[in-house]
Amino acid sequence: MPAEYDQDCRCQTCLSKAIADKIEQVIQDNTLEHVLLLASQYDNKNGLIEYIDYTLEYGEFVYSQWYHLKRGTCCGNSCRYCPY
């Protein structure tokens, strides 16, 4: 997903945050079925990206809604951002 060209910083962290914001907007603007179809084109096998797939809170991974959508199923751990 492209980031805006007018953003000041294009370091990995800022780009990841900008892309995460765009992903959140897509999730909010579409149905679960549509977003699942979109997410199914990606997988978590190539590694996770901080701010897009997870954030760190007190040294613990907090997986994003996008991560769970790419995963394709609920893991049953009552995750904070579980879309299922």
JOHU-V933664 format. One record per pair of residues at least 24 apart in sequence whose ideal C-beta (glycine too) atoms are under 6 Angstrom apart, sorted by sequence separation. I is the first residue (numbers start at 0). J is the second residue. If there is no record, write none. Layout:
BEGIN
i=<I & I>
j=<J & J>
END
This chain:
BEGIN
i=<43 & 41 & 38 & 19 & 38 & 19 & 15 & 18 & 16 & 34 & 15 & 15 & 26 & 22>
j=<69 & 69 & 68 & 50 & 69 & 51 & 48 & 51 & 50 & 68 & 50 & 51 & 64 & 65>
END
